[in-house]
Amino acid sequence: MQRIDHPLLSNSLGSHRSLSSFHYGTPSRGPKVYIQASLHAEELPGMLVAHHLRALLEAADAAGQIRGEIIVVPVANPIGLAQRVDHKPMGRFELASSENFNRHYPDLAKAVFPVVKTQMGPDVAANVATVRRAMADYLHQWQPDTELQSLRRTLLTLAHDADYVLDLHCDCEGVMHFYTEEPCWPQLAPLAHLLKARAVLLAKNSGSGPFDECLSGAWWQLAEALQAAGVSAPLPQGCNSTTIELRGEADVTHAWAQEDAHAVRAFLQHIQVLSCPNPPSIPAPLCPATPLAGSETLRTPVPGVVVYLADVGQSLRMGDLVAEVIDPIANTTHHVVAGVDGVFYARVRDRYALSGAEIGKIAGATPFRTGELLGA
């Protein structure tokens, strides 16, 4: 194992941060897997999973079981981790710019297409290498001018040539659920089943440039751009990335983190980046994959105290009562009901809501939303 500390651009005199990555195995020897935790820095379950996963990887490394390369970044956002307002963590948005740490990543397909379109040929492996080389050149030439941009560039430099990218997050309160792009789902379904996902949300470009889709989206977008340009060259889905929501913010326990770390190790064995005498069996899915465009975001049109009548993980039917919003001054109760059939997979932690506030999400099977599909 090798630890590398990557200095970030200093945003102020006398201050300096760095990002630490842990490298296992040998580059170019086999598949590459990149795993990072807590890009939204207040979402801590991923850090604990990374802690337990590192112990498993160190044992595998000592036993000579690593066939490829695995990179783990257990603290993917040192900027947000240090942000506090009134003693409360503020790790989702950078305070200096108000930008979401998991949005606004560059369009890699657009950046490298002019370079690769004349270099593609009939050899699949050569085409993949050409694209990854062009991505590396683009990232090398990118000169960030803020600390946040230097963080984004560093994360992409570590991950851009990975076959698999696992971005560990969590919701406010929720069950285990997945976000991934449609072209990645066949390759990542075993991981979702191993982690016992209760909801899987699929999209093809959900908008806003999140980290995972910056990496996986580049491949199918390049394939479509090449076809549109009349270039006949095979280009596979060279990166399969996912955002894994490890339940809720308060679900930081050794028992869950160890279970999740073992599930990730089983997936690494399944894709043969870790050798094992007997390939792991993949359990049956606990839910169907559903479109992100079919996910209903529940909102309350009135302010008040939120009382949930439905628990996360509960299967709901249209019209089922999800929550009551109580106005103790007017002595009124507003009912929030499910607008779709599906699993109630996430809800907010705060029990007081302003008018128009989001209070939960249901994974519906029928798409009905368009445009930007992710929240702020």
N, C-alpha and C positions, 0 to 999 in steps of 0.2 A: 504494500500500500504506500502511496505517495500523497502527501499533503502539499497543496499549492495555495498560497495566499496571493490574491489578485488585488492590487491597490485600485481604489476608485478615485475618480477626480475629486479633489478637495473643493467643497463648496464655500469654505470660509477660512480666513487666516487662522492658523493654529489648530485646525481640525483635520482628521484624516480617518477614513474607514477603508476596510478591505473585505473581500469576499473569499471564503475558504472552500476549496473543493478537495475531495478525497478520491483518489484514482486507484482502481483495482484492475489487475490483469494486464494485458498487453494490447496496445492499439494495433488495428488492422489484422489481428489474429483471428477474429471471429466477430459476431454481432457486437454493436456498441449500444449500451443502454445508459441513458442520462436520467437521474432522479433528483428532484429538488423539492424542498419543503418550505412552506410558509412565505411564499411570495407576497401574499397578504399577511403582514407580519404578526397580526394579532390572532391568526389561525394556527394554534399551537400543536394540535394532534400530529401533524406531519413531522414536526421536529422530533417528537418522541418516537415515532415510527422509524425515522432515520437513525436515531440512536440505537435502537434494537437491531435494525437492518445492518448497520455497520459491524456489529458483533458477529452476525451471521456471515457477512462477507469476509471478515478477517479470518474466521475459521475455514471458510471455503478456500481462501487464498493460501492459507498455511497447508491445506490438504492438496493443493495443486488442482483445484476443481474449476478454476475460472478459464474459460475457453476464449473469451473475447475481452472486451473492455467495459467496465462499469464505473461511472462517475456519480458520486453522491455529493450534493450541496445541501447540508442540513439546515443552513440558515441563509435562505436565498435573498433576504432583504434586510441587511443591516441598517439601512436608512430608516425604514419604517419601524423597525424594532425599537429604535431609540426615541420615537415620537410619543409624547404624552401631552394631554391637555386636561387640566384639572384631575390629574392622577389616573386618567383613563387612557388606555392604549389607542393610538390612532395609526394603524398600520396598513390601511386599505388605500389611502390617498396620501401622496406627498404633500406636506403642508406648504412647501414653497411654491408649488405649481398647481395644486389641487388636482393633479392627474392621478388616475388610478394606476397603481403599480403593475397591474395585469392588463393594461390596455396600451394602445398606441405603439405596438411593435411594428417594425418596417415591413413593407410588402416585398418579401424576398423574391417572389416570382417576377415581379415587375423589374426589380433591380438587376437580376441576372439574365433575363430572357435575351436582351440584345447581345450578350456575350456568348451564350450557349447555343443559340439557334443555328449558327453556322458550324458548330463543332459536333453535332450529334450524328450518330451512325447506327448501324445495325446491331452493335454489341451492347447488350443491356448493362453489363457491369461497367463498361467504359463510359456509357452515358451517365450512370449514377455518379461515377468518379468525377466526370466533367462538371456536373451540377454542384457537387459538394466543393470542388475546387473554386468554382466561381463564387459560391457563397462565402467561402473563407476569404477570398480576395476582397469581396465587398465589405465584409466586416473589418478586415485589416485596414482598409482605406477610410472607413467611417471615423471621423474625428469628433467625438462627443464634446459638447461645450457645457454640460451640466453634470452634476453627480448622478442624477437619475438616468440620464442618457448613458453614462459610463457603466452603470449597473446593467442596463438593458443590453448593451454591447457585450459585456463580459459574459452574461448568461447565455446569449446566443452564440458566442464564440465557443463556449464549452459544449453546447448542445447541437449545433447546426448539422453535424455529420452523424448524429445518432440514428440508429435504426428504430429505436423506441425511446419515447420521452414520457416520463411519469411526473406530473406536476401535482404535488400533494397540497390540497386545500382542506377547508371544512366550511360548513354553513353556520348560521347562528345557532339554530337547533335543527337537527335533521337526522335522517338515516343515511347509511352509506349510499352514495350515488355518483354517477359518472357523467361527464360531458366529453364527447369526442366527435370527430367528423365522420361522415358516412363512409368514406373510403378506408378509414382506419378500423372500423368496427369488426370486420371478420378477424383481423389479426389480434385485436384487443379483447374480444369476447371472453377468451379463457381467463384473463386477468379479472374481469368484472365478476365472473362466476366464482373464482377463487376467493375474492374479497366479499362475496355474498352481497352484491349490490342490490338494493331494493328499487332503484330507478336508474335507467340509462337514457340519457337525452342526446339524440343525434341531430346534427345539422351539417350543412355544407356551406361554410362561411357564415357564422353567426353575427359577424360585424364587430367593429371596435378594435380589431387587431390584438386579441389576447395572445399570450406567450405560446400556448400549445398550438393554436391554429396558424400562427406565423410560421411554424416549422412544418407541420403536416400539410397545411394548405398550399405551400409553395409547390409541392410535387404534383398534385392534381391540377393546379392552375397552370403549371408549366406544360403538362401533358396536353391540356386543352388548348393552350396558346400555340404549341407546336403544330397540333392538328389543324387549327384555324389558319396557320401560316403555310400550310401545305407541306410541312416537314414530316416525312414518314420515318419516325424513329421510336423504338420502344422505350418507354420510361415508366418504371413501376412506382408504386407508392413508397418512396425511399425513406420516409419517416412516418411512423405511426405514433401519434401523441395523444395524450388524454389528460384532462383535469379530473382528479379523483377527490371527491368531497368526503372526507373522513368523519362523517356524522356531524356533531355540533361543537362549538367552541369550548364547552365545558367538558367534553368527552376526552379528557386527557388522563388515561389510566394505563398502567403497565399491561394489564390483561388485554385490552383492546389493541394497544400498540404492538405487543408481541404477536398477537394473532394476525394483525395486518402485515407485519414484517415477514412472518412465515409464509403468508399468502404471496407476497411479492417474491420471496425466494423461490417458491414453487413455480411461479410464472417464469422466472429466470431459468429455472431448470427446464421448463416446457419449451422455451425458445432456444435452449441449448447454449446459452451463454455460461451456464453452470452445468458441469457434468454431474450425473447421478446414476447409480446402478439401475434404478427403476424409475421411469418417467412418472411424474405425478399424475394422478387421475383428476380430471376436471369435473367438478360437481355440476349438477343440473342447475340451470338459471332459476333465480327466485323471482324474476320479473321479465317481461318482454322489453325489448328496446322500443322507445317511443320518440317521435320527433320533438325536438326542442320547440318547434313552432306550435306544438300542441300543448305545451306547458302553460297552465293558467296561473297568472300572478294575481292573488287575492288582495284587494285593497278595501279600505274603509272610507266611505265618503264623509264620515263624521269623526270628530275627535272623542277620545274617552279612554277608559280603562279596558284593556283587552283581556277577555276571559276565554280561553280555548276550550271548546267542547270536543274537539278531535285531537288525537295524538299523532305525532309524526309516525309514518309507517302505516297508518290506517288507510284501507281502501274505501274510497268515497264514491257515492253516486251523485249525479246532478241533483241539486236541491238539498243535499244533506247539510245540516248546520255545522259550521266549522268553528265559529267564534261569536261571542257577543261583545259589543262595544258599549260600555256603560257610561252615561253622562250623569254623575251624581248630583249635579246642580238642577238640571231639568228633570231628573229622575226618569230618564228614558233609556231604552235598550234597543240597539241596532243589531240586527242579525246579519252575519256574513255567511253566505252559503256557497257550496261548490257549484261552479258553472259547467264543470265537465266531470265525467267519470274518470277515476284514476287514483294513484297513490299520493297521499298528502306527504310529500317528501321533505319539506323544509318549512320552517316558520321563524319569525323574528324573536329575539330574546327579550326585548323591551316590552313591558306590559302597559305602556301608555303610548297611544298613537295620535299623531296629528291627522287632520282631515286629508284624505288622499294617500295616506301612508300604505306601503306594502306590508302585509302581515303574514303571507304564506304562499306556497306554490304547490300545485297539483300536476302530476305528470299525466296529461291526457293523450289519447292515442290518435286523435284527429287533428291535423295541423289547421290553425286558423289565424296565426300571426304572421306578419311579414316585416321586413326591414331589420332594424337592430333587435336582436333576440336576447341579448344579455342585459343585466341590470347595470346600474352605475358602478 
